[in-house]
Amino acid sequence: MHTGFFEEMGLDMILSVVPESAQHIGERVEQQDSFGFSVSGPNPEGERSLLAVVCDGMGGMPMGRESSRLAVTAFIGACEVGKHAEPAGAALTRAAFAANDAVLEMAGKAGFFGRAGTTLAAVVIEKGSLYWISVGDSRVCLFRNGRLEALSRDHNVAARLERLVEKGKLSPEGAMSYRRPDALTSFIGIAILKEYDLSEKPVSLQDGDIVLLCTDGLYNSMTNEETEDILLSAPRNAVQGYIAGKIVGDVCKKKLPFQDNITILVMRIKTTDKP
């Protein structure tokens, strides 16, 4: 579990972000998920920012574990260069390309250029706002008013087929005929990174919001409704680590065959009056 918190000072209130994490190997032979947190600042204005990133190494390709670990390290390292010197969205984009270059270089040296990779989902919380980026099918979600919503879009064959069906260019039956709908169309470690999802504008965070990052080991094993029930029932003063641990624990209780690695990062948003 990750511990610690940071606060943003507002005119009339304090915004506290309480991060926590949990993961489990599932039924796989190794843990190919990686994650990291980084708190930066304060800047000259006394503001801090929180960075969180999760990566899921691609099990069907070589060096999945190595790719996810390197991507997390390279991404955080790139974000920490020139702190507060550029907008959050620009920093996230630059860091994603830095992570892609790092994984490409590692894979190339091992003879797997463009054939080793990982997903990536990351957020920055600063000045009471949420920014995100994603590559692949790990997700950035926001829980607000009892509803869990995916902010990021998956980059896989299923998502492309869904868009074609919505545009009337493919029938639902035709979409169902594809054998590998989960195959990724973009990932960190791809030869040319073109497809990624970046927040068009920041989300203003509110008291009671929960930001959740996860790998597909969660949403392929637990419905949105099941996750929402846990988030709704969690006490406001729950000890740090309770929510993430509860979610992963409930997935493991299902004892699903072939359970994938599971990783969840949770950031609870709380506000209090400024003393």
BAFI-3210 file (N, C-alpha, C; in Angstrom, 3 decimals, decimal comma, padded with zeros to 6 digits):
// residues 275
n [1|2|3|4|5|6|7|8|9|10|11|12|13|14|15|16|17|18|19|20|21|22|23|24|25|26|27|28|29|30|31|32|33|34|35|36|37|38|39|40|41|42|43|44|45|46|47|48|49|50|51|52|53|54|55|56|57|58|59|60|61|62|63|64|65|66|67|68|69|70|71|72|73|74|75|76|77|78|79|80|81|82|83|84|85|86|87|88|89|90|91|92|93|94|95|96|97|98|99|100|101|102|103|104|105|106|107|108|109|110|111|112|113|114|115|116|117|118|119|120|121|122|123|124|125|126|127|128|129|130|131|132|133|134|135|136|137|138|139|140|141|142|143|144|145|146|147|148|149|150|151|152|153|154|155|156|157|158|159|160|161|162|163|164|165|166|167|168|169|170|171|172|173|174|175|176|177|178|179|180|181|182|183|184|185|186|187|188|189|190|191|192|193|194|195|196|197|198|199|200|201|202|203|204|205|206|207|208|209|210|211|212|213|214|215|216|217|218|219|220|221|222|223|224|225|226|227|228|229|230|231|232|233|234|235|236|237|238|239|240|241|242|243|244|245|246|247|248|249|250|251|252|253|254|255|256|257|258|259|260|261|262|263|264|265|266|267|268|269|270|271|272|273|274|275]
n.u [000,835|000,405|001,378|000,676|000,007|-001,065|-001,641|-003,601|-003,696|-006,476|-008,564|-010,596|-010,639|-009,113|-007,781|-007,408|-005,584|-005,694|-003,748|-003,761|-002,957|-003,193|-002,359|-002,389|-001,148|-002,833|-003,783|-001,546|001,885|003,785|004,094|003,184|002,315|003,002|003,531|003,481|003,890|004,300|005,122|005,360|006,919|006,814|005,935|007,032|004,709|003,836|002,435|001,609|001,870|000,411|001,436|000,420|000,829|000,113|001,057|000,692|002,256|002,562|001,367|001,322|003,532|007,144|009,149|007,340|007,064|009,465|009,096|006,886|007,877|010,063|008,736|007,183|009,224|010,628|008,593|007,818|010,278|010,618|008,481|009,259|011,308|011,994|009,915|006,731|007,234|005,837|002,554|000,307|-000,817|000,947|003,266|002,544|002,169|004,738|006,133|004,964|005,879|008,582|008,688|007,878|010,021|012,063|011,282|011,263|013,995|015,145|013,908|014,858|017,597|017,477|016,657|013,978|012,657|009,970|008,271|007,876|006,091|003,863|000,880|-000,272|-001,459|-002,064|-002,186|-002,259|-002,703|-003,358|-003,659|-006,321|-007,382|-007,804|-005,789|-005,132|-003,596|-003,553|-002,492|-003,199|-005,081|-005,372|-007,056|-008,338|-010,391|-013,266|-014,969|-017,974|-020,720|-021,890|-021,450|-019,292|-017,124|-015,428|-012,871|-010,898|-010,215|-010,213|-007,574|-007,886|-008,822|-011,542|-012,609|-012,235|-013,898|-016,352|-016,674|-016,912|-019,318|-021,048|-020,938|-022,236|-020,814|-020,223|-021,753|-023,302|-023,144|-021,061|-018,974|-018,781|-017,604|-014,883|-011,839|-009,942|-010,737|-009,616|-007,064|-004,391|-004,265|-002,558|000,305|002,778|005,958|005,589|006,491|005,930|004,384|001,204|-001,451|-003,052|-004,680|-005,636|-006,517|-008,867|-009,585|-009,029|-010,463|-012,384|-011,960|-013,978|-015,158|-015,286|-014,957|-013,445|-010,572|-009,582|-007,221|-006,602|-005,644|-006,534|-007,119|-008,839|-011,381|-012,147|-012,876|-014,560|-017,652|-018,784|-020,808|-020,339|-017,888|-018,657|-020,409|-018,624|-017,135|-019,157|-019,945|-017,737|-016,389|-016,156|-014,058|-012,335|-009,474|-006,321|-005,728|-007,767|-009,889|-008,680|-007,555|-009,855|-011,239|-009,439|-009,257|-011,894|-012,068|-010,219|-011,519|-013,403|-012,132|-011,558|-010,912|-007,797|-007,276|-006,176|-003,256|-003,805|-004,060|-004,599|-004,950|-005,922|-007,276|-008,437|-010,497|-010,680|-012,128|-011,619|-012,476|-010,493|-008,200]
n.v [-001,192|002,246|005,118|008,347|011,880|014,890|018,449|021,025|024,461|026,523|029,459|029,413|026,865|023,619|021,291|017,944|015,151|011,779|009,143|005,657|002,178|-001,109|-004,442|-007,629|-010,818|-012,560|-015,368|-015,721|-016,411|-014,524|-011,149|-008,644|-006,086|-002,672|000,230|003,675|006,517|010,064|012,960|016,356|019,566|022,137|024,639|027,970|029,311|027,914|025,580|022,126|019,048|015,936|012,964|010,016|006,738|003,827|000,740|-001,984|-004,749|-006,352|-009,465|-011,271|-010,756|-010,492|-009,672|-008,342|-007,727|-006,324|-004,198|-002,792|-001,961|-000,349|001,593|002,937|004,039|005,639|007,354|008,760|009,933|011,618|013,375|014,672|016,256|019,601|020,608|022,064|023,762|023,675|023,227|020,811|018,880|018,930|018,056|015,437|014,273|014,512|012,905|010,401|009,848|009,765|007,493|005,614|005,712|004,769|002,103|001,082|001,291|-000,472|-002,893|-003,112|-003,548|-006,095|-007,485|-007,306|-005,177|-002,946|-004,990|-005,524|-004,467|-002,277|-001,232|002,062|004,262|007,376|010,080|013,548|015,520|018,705|021,990|021,580|020,273|017,648|015,911|013,725|010,907|008,205|005,079|002,299|-000,222|000,126|001,935|005,239|006,408|008,072|008,464|009,726|011,107|008,600|007,172|005,396|006,319|005,788|007,794|007,740|006,317|003,030|001,522|-000,628|-003,449|-003,974|-001,481|000,012|-001,415|-000,956|001,791|001,765|000,389|002,211|004,260|003,128|001,691|-000,916|-003,983|-005,101|-007,878|-008,407|-007,222|-008,886|-011,094|-010,944|-012,338|-011,570|-009,322|-008,016|-007,325|-005,031|-001,798|000,236|000,977|001,395|001,296|000,770|001,059|003,515|005,930|006,856|006,788|007,849|008,782|011,838|014,128|016,489|018,806|019,930|018,230|019,630|018,951|017,625|017,637|014,421|013,066|010,303|009,279|006,772|004,511|001,724|-001,605|-003,994|-006,263|-005,684|-004,535|-006,525|-008,493|-007,614|-006,024|-002,696|-001,931|-003,514|-002,486|000,153|-000,245|-000,903|001,460|003,246|002,285|002,586|003,919|007,421|008,151|006,038|003,958|004,624|002,929|001,141|001,117|000,421|-002,033|-003,476|-003,665|-005,172|-007,427|-008,416|-009,121|-011,225|-013,049|-014,129|-016,109|-016,621|-018,501|-018,317|-015,717|-012,463|-010,365|-007,856|-004,431|-001,506|001,932|004,362|007,525|009,533|012,350|015,046|017,801|020,486|023,172|026,067|026,799]
n.w [000,000|-000,711|001,074|002,471|001,820|000,199|000,179|-001,312|-001,165|-001,045|-001,509|000,421|001,356|001,979|-000,175|-000,021|-001,084|-000,980|-001,524|-002,468|-002,954|-004,439|-005,346|-007,078|-008,003|-009,236|-011,201|-012,670|-013,710|-013,155|-011,917|-013,957|-013,921|-013,122|-011,046|-009,894|-007,707|-007,446|-005,724|-006,234|-005,846|-003,234|-005,724|-006,741|-005,987|-003,870|-004,391|-004,742|-006,629|-007,617|-009,084|-010,673|-011,921|-013,833|-015,262|-017,524|-018,420|-021,563|-021,876|-023,994|-025,444|-025,614|-022,689|-020,965|-018,171|-017,724|-019,472|-018,403|-015,916|-016,657|-018,149|-016,204|-014,586|-016,475|-017,305|-014,950|-014,370|-016,600|-016,279|-013,982|-014,755|-015,194|-013,517|-013,147|-015,261|-017,598|-019,079|-017,589|-019,335|-021,519|-020,271|-019,547|-022,071|-023,208|-021,405|-021,880|-024,470|-023,919|-022,291|-024,173|-025,981|-024,310|-023,760|-026,352|-026,985|-025,078|-025,845|-028,452|-028,069|-027,094|-029,225|-029,911|-031,179|-031,204|-030,526|-027,881|-025,063|-023,164|-021,492|-020,492|-018,047|-016,686|-014,301|-013,400|-010,594|-009,772|-008,423|-007,752|-009,950|-012,394|-014,649|-017,412|-019,138|-021,472|-022,827|-024,627|-022,860|-020,102|-017,539|-016,771|-014,321|-012,885|-009,911|-008,952|-007,260|-006,828|-009,156|-011,316|-013,786|-016,831|-017,890|-019,791|-023,061|-024,422|-026,280|-028,419|-030,515|-030,127|-029,323|-031,664|-033,399|-032,198|-032,637|-035,405|-035,697|-034,467|-036,338|-038,408|-040,242|-039,909|-039,093|-036,003|-035,839|-037,564|-036,181|-033,985|-035,060|-035,064|-033,957|-032,025|-030,158|-028,015|-028,673|-028,662|-030,131|-029,774|-027,812|-025,212|-026,373|-028,957|-032,424|-033,732|-032,019|-032,194|-031,392|-028,629|-025,576|-024,350|-021,830|-022,802|-021,536|-018,193|-015,322|-012,851|-009,552|-006,863|-003,466|-002,083|-004,476|-006,213|-007,720|-009,916|-011,058|-013,125|-014,148|-016,747|-015,389|-013,360|-014,428|-016,178|-014,503|-012,517|-012,277|-013,165|-011,441|-009,174|-008,321|-007,848|-005,694|-003,646|-003,441|-002,728|-000,231|001,349|004,318|005,036|006,629|006,341|006,857|005,361|002,376|002,586|000,616|-001,907|-001,164|-000,464|-002,918|-004,566|-002,949|-003,059|-005,742|-005,814|-004,171|-005,823|-007,205|-009,936|-012,904|-014,603|-013,788|-014,351|-013,687|-011,219|-010,650|-008,803|-008,377|-006,144|-005,495|-003,128|-002,753|-000,620|001,113|003,364|005,566|005,397|007,954]
ca.u [000,000|001,117|000,911|001,041|-001,003|-000,632|-002,746|-003,578|-004,319|-007,369|-008,907|-011,451|-010,631|-007,934|-008,062|-006,485|-005,609|-005,201|-003,515|-003,538|-002,793|-003,185|-002,244|-002,309|-000,622|-003,877|-003,411|-000,427|003,149|004,548|003,400|003,648|001,837|003,871|002,886|004,276|003,384|005,333|004,622|006,353|006,682|005,973|006,497|007,158|003,430|003,501|001,528|002,146|001,104|000,537|001,483|000,212|000,904|000,041|001,397|000,395|003,087|001,786|001,721|001,486|004,761|008,279|009,617|006,217|007,386|010,531|008,548|006,042|008,728|010,832|007,820|006,859|010,410|010,906|007,496|007,949|011,495|010,401|007,575|009,938|012,235|011,356|008,654|005,934|007,708|004,958|001,225|000,263|-001,061|002,184|004,204|002,100|002,445|006,191|006,553|004,530|006,803|009,862|008,535|007,850|011,398|012,859|010,925|011,747|015,440|015,396|013,492|015,769|018,854|017,222|016,221|012,519|012,248|008,569|007,514|007,747|005,366|003,043|-000,098|000,064|-002,501|-001,452|-002,893|-001,668|-003,666|-002,753|-004,561|-007,694|-007,819|-007,313|-005,352|-004,758|-003,185|-003,562|-002,080|-003,563|-006,400|-005,493|-008,055|-008,477|-011,811|-013,665|-016,174|-018,626|-022,173|-022,322|-021,233|-017,908|-017,068|-014,111|-012,550|-010,024|-010,722|-009,336|-006,976|-007,859|-009,663|-012,943|-012,993|-012,342|-015,091|-017,501|-016,827|-017,418|-020,736|-021,762|-020,987|-022,984|-019,909|-020,059|-022,894|-022,934|-022,771|-019,723|-018,017|-018,645|-016,889|-013,439|-011,380|-009,121|-011,172|-008,801|-005,726|-004,127|-003,911|-001,514|000,922|004,101|006,912|005,251|007,508|005,509|003,266|000,253|-002,762|-003,075|-005,832|-005,204|-007,652|-009,026|-009,554|-008,967|-011,681|-012,327|-012,289|-014,897|-015,126|-015,923|-014,524|-012,394|-009,903|-009,159|-006,474|-006,605|-005,338|-007,722|-007,398|-009,993|-012,682|-012,528|-013,236|-015,548|-018,501|-018,809|-021,738|-019,678|-016,898|-019,404|-020,926|-017,522|-016,808|-020,273|-020,041|-016,507|-016,538|-015,391|-012,827|-011,676|-008,027|-005,685|-005,498|-008,967|-010,668|-007,924|-007,449|-011,169|-011,549|-008,602|-009,642|-013,151|-011,761|-009,554|-012,500|-014,150|-011,341|-011,806|-009,814|-006,968|-007,325|-005,032|-002,718|-004,708|-003,455|-005,530|-004,517|-007,090|-006,978|-009,645|-010,462|-011,391|-011,936|-011,935|-012,360|-009,158|-008,187]
ca.v [000,000|003,525|006,005|009,746|012,740|016,262|019,390|022,231|025,546|027,383|030,684|029,155|025,464|022,810|020,075|016,875|013,982|010,636|008,055|004,293|001,227|-002,536|-005,294|-009,071|-011,516|-013,351|-016,750|-015,668|-016,892|-013,381|-009,866|-007,795|-004,729|-001,805|001,519|004,597|007,834|011,072|014,253|017,380|020,903|023,198|025,575|029,292|029,745|027,046|024,525|020,792|018,233|014,492|012,166|008,585|006,031|002,374|000,101|-003,412|-005,372|-007,173|-010,853|-012,026|-010,309|-010,667|-008,613|-007,580|-007,191|-005,333|-003,037|-002,004|-001,325|000,718|002,659|003,716|004,811|006,659|008,317|009,632|010,713|012,674|014,363|015,422|017,201|020,889|020,675|023,297|024,638|023,524|022,753|019,399|018,044|018,850|017,225|014,045|013,808|014,364|011,758|009,175|009,601|009,369|006,100|004,812|005,633|003,936|000,695|000,721|001,092|-001,707|-004,023|-003,198|-004,155|-007,517|-008,095|-007,310|-003,809|-002,800|-006,202|-005,605|-003,260|-002,166|-000,152|003,123|005,222|008,269|011,318|014,594|016,318|019,948|023,149|021,114|019,760|016,349|015,742|012,325|010,373|006,740|004,369|000,902|-000,447|000,462|002,992|006,336|006,498|009,025|008,121|010,946|010,979|007,207|006,556|005,248|006,566|005,749|009,028|007,401|005,363|001,896|001,440|-002,025|-003,755|-003,857|-000,066|000,413|-002,039|-000,259|003,066|001,466|000,049|003,462|005,052|002,393|001,105|-002,336|-004,499|-005,728|-009,272|-008,389|-006,894|-010,057|-012,172|-010,783|-013,325|-010,990|-007,949|-007,411|-006,994|-003,606|-001,056|001,177|000,627|001,959|000,369|000,641|001,728|004,909|006,174|007,810|006,706|007,976|009,556|012,923|014,944|017,696|019,880|019,329|018,042|020,273|017,933|018,009|016,844|013,111|012,396|009,295|008,998|005,371|003,963|000,271|-002,452|-004,730|-007,321|-005,277|-004,397|-007,783|-009,442|-007,014|-005,081|-001,323|-001,883|-004,091|-001,515|001,291|-000,611|-000,806|002,868|003,879|001,800|002,875|005,036|008,598|008,170|004,733|004,032|004,674|001,601|000,303|000,973|-000,366|-003,396|-004,110|-003,993|-006,293|-008,595|-008,976|-009,795|-012,496|-013,963|-014,783|-017,272|-016,832|-019,166|-017,476|-014,331|-011,652|-009,450|-006,757|-003,279|-000,400|003,120|005,118|008,839|010,109|013,807|015,568|019,209|020,991|024,618|026,588|027,313]
ca.w [000,000|-000,725|002,116|002,335|001,244|000,025|000,254|-002,117|-000,429|-001,797|-000,799|001,564|001,762|001,700|-000,939|000,330|-001,959|-000,216|-002,481|-001,984|-004,059|-004,131|-006,531|-006,833|-009,175|-009,861|-011,515|-013,610|-013,147|-012,688|-011,876|-015,052|-013,684|-012,329|-010,786|-009,108|-007,331|-007,239|-005,270|-006,558|-005,307|-003,787|-006,688|-006,109|-005,429|-002,752|-004,827|-004,980|-007,577|-007,449|-010,307|-010,473|-013,198|-013,785|-016,538|-017,598|-019,436|-022,499|-021,638|-025,234|-026,095|-024,707|-021,798|-020,446|-016,840|-017,864|-020,168|-017,502|-014,902|-017,283|-018,546|-015,008|-014,202|-017,490|-017,318|-013,784|-014,531|-017,590|-015,695|-012,931|-015,376|-015,444|-012,797|-013,211|-016,335|-018,748|-018,694|-017,214|-020,507|-022,298|-019,518|-019,659|-023,433|-023,354|-020,598|-022,561|-025,576|-023,315|-021,887|-025,398|-026,486|-023,404|-023,967|-027,691|-026,928|-024,343|-026,666|-029,594|-027,629|-026,855|-030,477|-029,995|-031,475|-031,539|-030,195|-026,424|-024,715|-021,969|-021,464|-019,534|-017,683|-015,705|-013,988|-012,575|-009,850|-009,311|-008,341|-007,683|-011,242|-012,824|-016,036|-017,602|-020,435|-021,489|-024,039|-024,401|-022,258|-018,689|-017,537|-015,820|-013,989|-011,860|-009,166|-008,466|-007,071|-006,887|-010,464|-011,767|-015,234|-017,469|-018,599|-020,915|-024,042|-024,701|-027,607|-028,821|-031,675|-029,730|-029,349|-033,066|-033,957|-031,625|-033,349|-036,751|-035,562|-034,183|-037,569|-039,402|-041,225|-039,601|-038,345|-034,725|-036,090|-038,147|-035,122|-033,110|-035,744|-034,898|-032,981|-030,968|-029,894|-026,955|-029,189|-028,548|-031,339|-029,376|-026,539|-024,979|-026,955|-030,371|-033,242|-033,900|-031,113|-032,771|-030,739|-027,173|-025,128|-023,467|-021,387|-023,602|-020,561|-016,858|-014,548|-011,538|-008,558|-005,803|-002,243|-002,235|-005,702|-006,136|-008,991|-009,890|-012,186|-013,007|-015,297|-017,168|-014,427|-012,553|-015,083|-016,811|-013,447|-011,630|-012,991|-012,659|-010,317|-008,006|-007,859|-007,303|-004,374|-002,674|-003,269|-002,020|001,155|002,098|005,252|004,661|007,432|006,221|006,924|004,045|001,828|002,731|-000,620|-002,886|-000,663|-000,520|-004,304|-005,002|-002,157|-003,558|-007,014|-005,504|-003,575|-006,900|-007,628|-011,362|-013,605|-015,473|-013,331|-014,746|-012,688|-010,874|-009,983|-008,634|-007,659|-005,712|-004,923|-002,534|-002,675|000,543|001,363|004,677|005,635|005,693|009,315]
c.u [000,872|000,544|001,352|-000,093|-000,383|-001,850|-002,513|-004,317|-005,192|-007,691|-009,671|-011,406|-009,309|-008,395|-006,996|-006,671|-004,940|-005,003|-003,321|-003,467|-002,879|-003,015|-002,114|-001,874|-001,704|-003,438|-002,260|000,874|004,028|003,685|003,989|003,074|002,868|003,145|003,826|003,511|004,566|004,657|005,712|005,956|007,131|006,717|006,598|005,858|002,985|002,593|002,273|001,301|001,390|000,484|001,281|000,195|000,824|000,308|001,154|001,193|002,288|002,243|001,937|002,732|005,925|008,506|008,483|006,519|008,436|010,006|007,729|006,879|009,500|009,929|007,449|008,027|010,676|009,837|007,619|009,181|011,322|009,496|008,286|010,972|011,482|009,999|008,034|006,367|006,820|003,588|001,219|000,065|000,173|003,196|003,834|002,404|003,936|006,682|006,147|005,467|008,186|009,818|008,540|009,262|012,249|012,568|011,390|013,244|015,793|015,065|014,425|017,071|018,700|016,744|014,720|011,972|010,791|007,692|007,475|007,039|004,536|001,971|000,402|-001,173|-001,937|-002,296|-001,951|-002,819|-002,929|-003,780|-006,028|-008,242|-007,126|-006,994|-004,964|-004,266|-003,260|-003,126|-002,375|-004,914|-006,410|-006,288|-007,877|-009,966|-012,050|-014,969|-016,737|-020,133|-022,668|-022,072|-019,748|-017,880|-015,628|-013,906|-011,734|-010,706|-009,712|-008,790|-006,815|-008,826|-011,138|-013,426|-013,137|-013,596|-016,350|-017,744|-017,368|-018,901|-021,559|-021,925|-021,765|-022,132|-019,670|-021,270|-022,430|-022,494|-021,366|-018,663|-017,752|-017,835|-015,374|-012,948|-010,604|-009,534|-010,327|-007,403|-005,529|-003,767|-002,851|-000,976|002,251|005,136|006,635|006,244|007,190|004,260|002,366|-001,036|-002,597|-004,236|-005,384|-006,420|-007,710|-009,027|-009,562|-010,344|-011,485|-012,816|-013,146|-014,703|-015,894|-015,581|-013,481|-011,857|-009,334|-008,418|-006,452|-006,138|-006,574|-008,030|-008,528|-011,276|-013,088|-013,015|-014,333|-016,353|-018,384|-019,675|-021,105|-018,644|-017,581|-019,932|-019,848|-017,198|-017,893|-020,289|-018,809|-016,726|-015,661|-014,062|-012,107|-010,159|-007,453|-005,331|-006,730|-009,645|-009,943|-007,827|-008,758|-011,506|-010,752|-008,972|-010,912|-012,971|-011,156|-010,524|-013,307|-013,457|-011,613|-010,638|-009,092|-007,016|-006,039|-004,472|-003,720|-003,892|-004,452|-004,838|-005,762|-006,629|-008,274|-009,473|-011,310|-011,129|-012,331|-011,801|-010,953|-009,157|-007,878]
c.v [001,245|004,405|007,419|010,548|014,089|017,156|020,545|023,306|026,378|028,617|030,375|027,712|024,805|021,559|019,053|015,699|012,832|009,458|006,702|003,350|-000,196|-003,298|-006,751|-009,743|-012,297|-014,788|-016,811|-016,077|-015,745|-012,126|-008,959|-006,378|-003,965|-000,481|002,403|005,874|008,783|012,380|015,283|018,711|021,022|024,056|026,954|029,813|028,861|025,895|023,213|020,086|016,764|013,826|010,710|007,907|004,528|001,828|-001,396|-004,003|-006,344|-008,629|-011,665|-011,661|-010,485|-009,454|-007,733|-006,942|-006,093|-004,046|-002,165|-001,289|-000,153|001,892|003,541|004,613|005,945|007,739|009,297|010,511|011,864|013,767|015,240|016,393|018,496|021,007|022,059|024,231|024,570|023,063|021,250|018,489|017,864|017,953|015,751|013,482|013,573|013,134|010,443|008,835|009,212|007,917|005,183|004,628|004,705|002,455|000,228|000,422|-000,205|-002,926|-004,217|-003,869|-005,656|-008,231|-008,145|-005,929|-003,747|-003,975|-006,480|-004,344|-003,375|-001,106|000,919|003,979|006,072|009,512|012,273|015,325|017,543|021,069|022,725|020,553|018,449|016,367|014,275|012,059|008,862|006,238|002,890|000,787|-000,409|001,757|004,034|006,513|007,541|008,558|009,401|010,700|009,558|006,491|006,539|005,358|006,490|007,046|008,753|006,397|004,250|001,998|-000,035|-002,238|-003,582|-002,413|000,429|-000,161|-001,330|001,073|002,852|001,125|001,315|004,318|004,342|001,753|-000,390|-002,781|-005,066|-007,176|-009,358|-008,108|-008,109|-011,175|-012,077|-011,646|-012,702|-009,541|-007,236|-007,020|-005,481|-003,003|000,006|000,761|001,360|000,924|000,123|001,473|003,207|005,119|007,270|007,900|006,759|008,889|010,564|013,750|016,229|018,940|019,247|019,188|018,729|019,271|018,507|017,133|015,540|012,390|011,329|009,075|007,588|005,040|002,452|-000,390|-003,291|-005,918|-006,979|-005,337|-005,621|-008,814|-008,930|-005,986|-003,687|-001,223|-002,447|-003,122|-000,311|000,991|-000,490|000,653|003,602|003,512|002,121|004,055|006,215|008,656|006,825|004,898|003,989|003,267|000,712|000,049|000,104|-001,820|-004,159|-004,535|-005,202|-007,564|-009,240|-009,648|-011,166|-013,519|-014,696|-016,047|-017,628|-017,566|-018,186|-015,987|-013,599|-010,906|-008,323|-005,657|-002,131|000,720|003,951|006,437|009,467|011,618|014,268|017,071|019,558|022,505|025,012|027,197|028,809]
c.w [000,000|000,367|001,837|001,744|000,980|000,008|-000,692|-001,345|-001,369|-000,979|000,478|002,045|001,410|000,958|-000,606|-000,622|-001,223|-001,172|-001,790|-003,178|-003,546|-005,429|-006,120|-008,126|-009,908|-010,061|-012,512|-012,916|-012,668|-012,722|-012,956|-014,976|-012,856|-012,113|-009,980|-008,806|-007,223|-006,819|-005,537|-005,944|-003,864|-004,806|-006,023|-005,500|-004,264|-003,093|-005,064|-006,031|-007,310|-008,811|-009,936|-011,829|-012,954|-015,183|-016,442|-018,751|-020,285|-022,441|-022,889|-025,998|-025,118|-023,827|-021,262|-019,098|-016,937|-018,510|-019,227|-016,451|-015,490|-017,659|-017,363|-014,626|-015,181|-017,498|-016,153|-013,913|-015,501|-017,040|-014,672|-013,480|-015,686|-014,789|-012,899|-014,348|-017,566|-018,278|-018,446|-018,417|-021,358|-021,601|-019,627|-021,043|-023,637|-022,593|-021,253|-023,713|-025,054|-022,878|-023,106|-025,961|-025,633|-023,617|-025,341|-027,676|-026,214|-025,199|-027,853|-029,235|-027,398|-028,117|-030,664|-030,343|-031,922|-031,164|-028,702|-025,968|-023,459|-022,196|-020,495|-019,308|-016,556|-015,500|-013,265|-011,904|-009,324|-009,359|-008,382|-008,971|-011,586|-014,308|-016,212|-019,015|-020,357|-022,850|-023,792|-023,731|-020,740|-018,610|-016,440|-015,573|-012,908|-011,239|-008,567|-008,382|-007,300|-008,194|-010,808|-013,282|-015,727|-018,240|-019,851|-021,834|-024,266|-026,117|-027,950|-029,977|-031,329|-029,791|-030,779|-033,709|-033,459|-032,337|-034,765|-036,723|-035,332|-035,441|-038,678|-040,477|-041,000|-038,792|-037,008|-034,906|-036,680|-037,104|-034,233|-033,749|-035,573|-033,733|-031,831|-030,702|-028,847|-027,442|-029,190|-029,902|-031,052|-028,021|-026,418|-025,417|-028,427|-031,196|-033,455|-033,049|-031,688|-031,960|-029,223|-026,804|-024,090|-023,082|-022,202|-022,729|-019,179|-016,227|-013,202|-010,494|-007,444|-004,578|-002,456|-003,521|-005,384|-007,543|-008,896|-011,181|-012,033|-014,294|-015,621|-016,273|-013,489|-013,360|-015,893|-015,795|-012,526|-012,414|-012,384|-011,413|-009,045|-007,435|-007,228|-005,903|-003,302|-002,395|-002,490|-000,543|001,990|003,034|004,827|005,403|007,402|006,243|005,520|003,583|001,863|001,388|-001,632|-002,451|-000,747|-001,945|-004,776|-004,243|-002,662|-004,916|-006,725|-004,919|-004,638|-007,390|-009,091|-012,005|-014,523|-015,080|-013,688|-013,537|-012,458|-010,210|-009,976|-007,875|-007,374|-005,102|-004,440|-002,369|-001,494|000,638|002,787|004,660|006,009|007,097|009,344]
res [m|h|t|g|f|f|e|e|m|g|l|d|m|i|l|s|v|v|p|e|s|a|q|h|i|g|e|r|v|e|q|q|d|s|f|g|f|s|v|s|g|p|n|p|e|g|e|r|s|l|l|a|v|v|c|d|g|m|g|g|m|p|m|g|r|e|s|s|r|l|a|v|t|a|f|i|g|a|c|e|v|g|k|h|a|e|p|a|g|a|a|l|t|r|a|a|f|a|a|n|d|a|v|l|e|m|a|g|k|a|g|f|f|g|r|a|g|t|t|l|a|a|v|v|i|e|k|g|s|l|y|w|i|s|v|g|d|s|r|v|c|l|f|r|n|g|r|l|e|a|l|s|r|d|h|n|v|a|a|r|l|e|r|l|v|e|k|g|k|l|s|p|e|g|a|m|s|y|r|r|p|d|a|l|t|s|f|i|g|i|a|i|l|k|e|y|d|l|s|e|k|p|v|s|l|q|d|g|d|i|v|l|l|c|t|d|g|l|y|n|s|m|t|n|e|e|t|e|d|i|l|l|s|a|p|r|n|a|v|q|g|y|i|a|g|k|i|v|g|d|v|c|k|k|k|l|p|f|q|d|n|i|t|i|l|v|m|r|i|k|t|t|d|k|p]
***
